[in-house]
């Protein structure tokens, strides 16, 4: 299974690539080769750091190529900032638009006595019959590191509580995202990535 992994110079590529290979996938990395996106069987967008870094996706033409691939039914998975990019934008970089696949925007956690960023293991509350989270039991733990979060909506597949409830996973048709890092989430993360790899999509 070939997986096109998008490199916009802000992703945690090493561990993602290693995990995909462990699951017998063949990751192909691109930082701007639109032909690799046009021919993609699956697309993964890892991401860490600042939302403003997604500007590179616009500058290289990757945003348009990814949008077209999603329209063709290619399965897409965004990880951490890669998930946040699926929304209209983020208050972390108000001038930088996201893909807009989901109409809402991401925002920083509310001020609290809890530490920000949210770093460490936390549990998942599964909301509905998700293909991405198939076989994941409510209460299983995954690894987070983030200061901004997506709101809970009808497209939310799993909720996590830290300061306030937020979308830990989102899913609509062939577009999926996780706020946590499945490549760092032990057996649960492997199960989630395996679900993404085996899903046949809508092509």
Helices and strands as residue ranges (DSSP letters): E 2-6, H 13-22, E 26-30, H 34-38, E 42-45, G 51-54, H 55-59, H 62-71, E 75-79, H 81-84, E 87-90, G 91-93, E 102-108, E 118-123, E 125-126, E 141-146, E 148-149, E 156-161, E 165-172, E 175-178, G 182-184, H 186-198
